[in-house]
């Protein structure tokens, strides 16, 4: 027993080390083996502990022993079922659906869609579907039909994520960014490192541009910039690529440019759970503004002689570190009359519309900083939702100069999306519940264009340069020369 215990401890440490080492690229058989070995060791430790208590031959010990042993067997059974088909252990989705199940899902979807504010205002009449629209389709194609149904609103808050338990979504282990000079891979699983830093030209013989246009057509984004921000979610979804007839198998040929030559590498998909963990884990990267979660929500700091307010998410960090306290800090720092104030919204994908007013008031109180040559706002494709509302208020109430990329939505948009789930398939989707109206109520633009447009190319990323800051400095220097 003692030898088995120490052998298990050794395997536990080895598996944990592999998981920690591979967390930056959680793909492939080594990571999967380490993960399974880790849970097997946890089960073994519980079994050892349970048996040890059992042999004490006391009533209370045997009660605890029985509970521990039952828990160990439960974890082992769950792990086994997850490896076979994780839908077997998750009640959210069914592995076998009847026509009646699908019709119930469709009826549920349509009952929710008519509650969208665009339908209530008679702006959009949604297309009605029934089971005949889905009959004979594969699981992936059924999901595509549901995606199309919700996309009719062309509302960035109302959409069906392509990663679903329902069809065991598979993802290519890559992530990238749509720069102004093309789409480039920024990270890849260890076996596909040759793709990092390369421009992707085609997937399965279909150009990136064509796939991008297909994604716009089926998902109904707010605008093309919002589509670029979310492109990775769709581009690397193997199930969706099959439904769009981009590829027809599990091995995907990717054509990329390398020193002006076209090369091909074949990539295999893996679980979407691994991919999401990899892509969405919080990070502190500023550029490029991508789909990862940036932390912290906000910070205020000096960069050279410029005061920078970086606002990634309009949500209080804690009771002791609220946005109202942030506004007080801003008010205090502005008294020192910094060379400029930069409000960085490049990674701001939303938050709470009720929280940002103290920041605006702090800026308006400083007549020194409320000047087009001193007050700057950085925007990107990622700027969205409550970030747009905040930006619109700043644009209308201050003299700020906007620098960057067009935003992922316009000042008048639908929002406050609710998460909903179809009762049988478990397909989840988001649907807007209200319309947000900006200060310019008749503004029909689906984006907010900057005063100074920035081009962000792959070379900028490679060299670590920041075109937003460069554009700001050029503008400030010009203003000083020509006051």
N, C-alpha and C positions, 0 to 999 in steps of 0.2 A: 504493500500500500504506500509506504514512504517513497519508494523509487518511482512509482506511478505519479505520485503527487509532485515530486521535483521535476519529472519529465514534462508534466503538464505545465508547471510554472515556467520551464524553459521555452516551451512552445508558445505560451501566452506572451512572454516578453518579446520573442522573435516576431510573432504576428503583429503585436502592437507597434514595434519599431518599423516594420514594413508599412503598416497603415499610415503612420506619421510621416514616413519618408515619401510615400506615394500620394499624400493628400493633395499635392499640387497637380497631380495627374492620376485621378482615381479610376483608371481603366485597365483592361487586360486581365489575363488569367492569374497573374501574380497577386494583384490587388484583391481579386475575388477569392482566391485561395486563402490569403491572409485574413480576410474578413470572416470567412467561414471558420477558419481555424481559431480565430479569436473567440467567436461565440461558442465553438465546441469546447474550448478551454473553460469558458465561464460556466457552461453546463457541467463540465467535469468537476470544477471546484465546488459547485453546489452539491453534486452527488457525493463528493468526498466529505463535505461538511454534514450532509444529511445522514450518511452512513455512520459517521463518527458519533453523532448524537444518538442514533438508533442503538448502537452497541453499548451505550451507557445503561441501558435496560431500566430506565426510569420512565414513568408515565408521561410527565411533562416533556422530557427530552424526546420521547417517541412522537408526541404530538407535533412538536416543532420539526422533528425529522421528517415526518410525513408531509408537512407543508412545504419544506425545502425541496424534498424529492419530487413532489408534484410540480412545483414551480420549475425545477430543472427540466423535467420531461416536457412541460408546456413550451419552454423556450426552444428545446431541441426540435419539437414537432413543428413549431412556427417557422424555424429556420429551414427545415426540410421542405415545408410547403412553399415558402418563399422562393426557394431554388427551383421548384417544379413550376409554379405559376402563382405569383404573389396575389393575384385576384382571389385565390382560394381562402386567404386569411383576411381580406379586406371586404367588409360588407357593403362598401360603397358601390361596387360594380358587379354585375352578373357575368358569368362566363358563358351562359346559354340563355338567349332571349327569344321569346316567342313573338309572333306578330302582334298579339295583344299588348305585350310589354312595350314594344316599340311605339304602338299607337298611343299608349298612355304617356310615354316620354314626349311624343310630338305634341299631344294635347297640352301637357304641362308647359312645354317650351312656348307654344303659341299663347297660352294664357298669361305668361309673363311678358312676352314681347309687346302685347297690346298695352301694357302699363308704361312703356317707354314714353318719355315726354314728347318725342317727335310724333308718335302715333296719337297721343291725346290732343295735340295741337293740329292734327290733320296735315302735318308736314310730309309724313311718309305713310304709305299704306303697305304694310308688310305682305310678302308673298305667302299664301297659304299652302301648306304641304300636308300629305298624309302618308300612310305606310307605303303606298304604291310608289312614292318617290324614292323609297329606300329599298324596296323589294329587289332581291337579286344582287345587291351591292355587297362588296367586301366590307369588313369592319372599318378599314381605313377610309373607304369611299363614303360610308355612312357618316363618319365623323366629318368628312369634307363637306357633305351636304348640310350638316348642322352648322358648321363654320360659316358657310355661305348665307344661311338663314339669318344669323345674328349680324352679319357684316352689312346688311342692307342699310343700316343707319349711318354708315361712314363716320362713326363716332369712336374715337380712340379708347374710350372707356368701356364700350360694349363690344365684347369679342369672346371667342372660344379659344383658349390656349391650345396649341397643337399637341402639347404633351399631356397624355391622359393615361390613367390606369386601364381604362376600358379596352384600348387596343394594344396595351403593352408597348407604348411608344419607344422607339429606338432612335438614338442620336449618334451622329458621327462625332468622334471625340476631338472637335476643333472649335475654336472661337476666333472671331476677327472683327473687323470694322470697315465700314463703307467710307473710305476717304474720298476726297474730291477727285483724286486721280485713279480711283478704282477700289475694288474690294481686296483686302489683304488679310492673311491669317496671322494672328498675333500669338496664339498658343495652340499647342497640340499635344496629344498623348505621346509618350516617349517614343513609340515606334513610328511616329509620323513627323518627327522633328524636322525633316527636310522641307516640310511645307511652311514652317514658321518664317515670316518675313517675305513670303512669296505672294504675288498677285494671282488670285484665282480667276481663270478665264472661263472655264466651263465645268459643269458637273454632269457626268453621263452624256456628254456631247451637246448639252444645252447651255447657252451662254448665261453668265451671271445676270446680265441685264434682262434677259427674257424671264428668268426665274423670278427676279425682283418684280417685274410687271405682273407676272402671274400671282405673286403673293399679294400685291396691291388689289388685284381684281377679286380675289377670293376672300380677303380679310376686311376690306373696307376701312382702311386706316383714316385718321383725321386728314392727313396729307402725306406727301411722299417723304417728308422728313421724319414723321412719326414712323413710317414704314421702314426707313433706314435704321432708326433706333432699335426696332424690334426684329430686324431681319434675321439675326442669328437664330431666334426661336424657330423660324420656319425653314431657313436654308439648310440646317443640319438635321432636320427631322426626317428620318429615313422613310417612315410611313407616309408622310405627306409627299415626299419626292416620288414615291411610287404612285400615289393617287394622281399626281400631276403629270405622270408619264415621263418624268425626267430620268428615272432609272427603273429597272425591272427586277433587280436582285438585291441581295444583301451586301454584295461587294461593289463599292461605288468608285468608278474611275474619276479622278479629279485632275483636270488639266490646268497646269499653272505655268507662269512665265518665270524663267530662270536665265538671267543674262541674255535677254532677247530671244531665247529659244523656248519652245513649248515642251514641257515634260509631263509625264503622267504618273500618278501614284494611286494605288487602289486602297481604299479605306473601308474598314468594317465598322458597323454600328454597335452600340452597346446600350445599356439601360439608361433611360432618361433621368432616373433618380441620381445616378452618378454624375451625369452631365449638369443637371441643375445645381447640385452641391458644388461642383467645380466652378460654374459660371457665376452663380449668385452669392457665393460666400462673401461676406463684407471685406472691403479693402479700402485703402486710402489713396488709390490712384486718382489723379485729376484728369489726365489725358491718356487716351481718348475717352470722351464721355460715353460709356457703354452701359449694358444692362445689369452690371454688377451693383451690389448695394454698397454705397460709399459711407464711410464713417469718419468722424462723428457726424451727427445731424447738422452741426454748424460749428464754426469757430471764427474767432476774430483775432487778427494778428497783423504785424507790420512786415512788409516785404520791401526792402530798401526804405524809401520815405513814403511809400503808399500804404494806406490802411486797407486791409482786405477783409471783407465779410463773406466768408464762404458758406453758403446756405444750401445744403444737399437735400434736406428734408424738413418741411415746415411742421415739425412736431417737437414738443418739449422733450429734452433728454431726461430730466427728472425735476422734482419739485425744487431742488436746490440749484438747478441749472436750466432755467426756463428761458423762453424767447423774450419774455418781458425783462428778465435780468440781462439778457444779451443786449437788449435795446438800451438799458441803463449804462452798460459798459461802452457801447457805441457812442452814446451821448458824451460820456466822460472823455473818451479818446479824441472825439472831434474837437474838443476845446483846445487841443494842442495844434490844431490847424495843419493836418498832414498834407502832403503834396496833392494827394487825391484819395478818393474813396472808391474802391472797386467792390461791387456787389456781384459775386460770382455765382451765377445760377446754372452753370453748364451741366451740373449733375443733379439738378433739382427736378425730380419727377413728380412732385406734389406734396401733399400733406393736409394740414388743417387751415382752411381759409380764414378762420376766426382769430388766428394768432399773430399775423404779421403787422397789424396796424401800429403797435408801439415802435417798430423799426422805422416805419414811414414818418411817424411824428418826430422821432429823434433826428432824422435827416432834415425835415422841414424847419426845425428849430435852429439849424446852422445855416445862416445865410451865406457863410463863407463856402461851405462844401456844396451847397445846392447851386452849382454852376456847371454848365455843359462841358467846361474844360477841366473840371475837377471830379465830377461825379460820373462814374462809368458802370454799366451793367454788362456782364458777359453772358451770352446765351449760346445754346447749341440745339441740335436736334432733340436732345434728351429733355430740354426744358418743357415741362408739361403740367397739366392739371392745376393744382393750387399754385404752382410755380408761375403759371401763365397769369392767373388772377393777380398775384403779387406784382409781376412785371407790368401788367396793364395799369395797375394803380400807380406804380412808380413813374411810368411813362407819362401819365396824364397829370400827375400832381407835382412832379419835380422837373428839373431841366436836364435830367440824366441823358448821356449819350450811350446808345445801345451798340455794342460791338459783338460780332460773332456770326453764328449761323442762324437761319430762320428756325423758328421754334416748332415743336411737335404739335401745336394746336393754336387756334386763334383766341381772341379775348371772349368771344361768344361761343360757348361749347356746352355739351352735355357732360354731366359728371356725377359724383357721389354714387359710384357704381356699387351694386350689391353682388356678392358671390352667391350663385345659385347652382343647384345640382339636379340633373334629371333623375327621377326616382329609381329607374331600373338599370340603365346603362352606367349611371354614375358619372356621365360626362358633365363636367363643371364649366360654367361660363360666367361672365360678368355683364351686367346690364345697368346702364345709367338710370338714375331715378329723378334727376332734376336738371333744369337748364340754368347755366350760369351766364349772366349777362354782364359784359364789361361796361366800362364807362361810356364807350361809344356804342350805344345800343343798336345802331344800324350798321355796324361794322360787319361785313359779310366775309372778310378775309379768314381763311382757315389756318393762318399762321401769323406770327408777328415778325416782320422783317427788321433787321438791325439797321441803324444809321450807317454803320461801317461794316461791310460784309467781309468776313474772313474766309480764306481758303485754307483748309487743313489737309495737307498732303501726307503721304506715307513718309516722305523724307523728313518732314517736321517731327513725326513720331520717332523715327530712327535716330535723329540727332538730338532729341529732347528739347526742341525749341517750342515756344509758345506763341503762335501767331496772334492770339488775342492781346497779349501784353505788348508785342511788337507794334501792333496797330494802334494801341492806346498811346504808347510813347510817341509814335510818329504824329498822331493827332495833337497831343499836348504840346510837342515842340513847334508844330505849325501854328497853333493858337498863340503861343508865346511870341513867335516872330511876327504874327499879324493879329495883334489884340483887337 
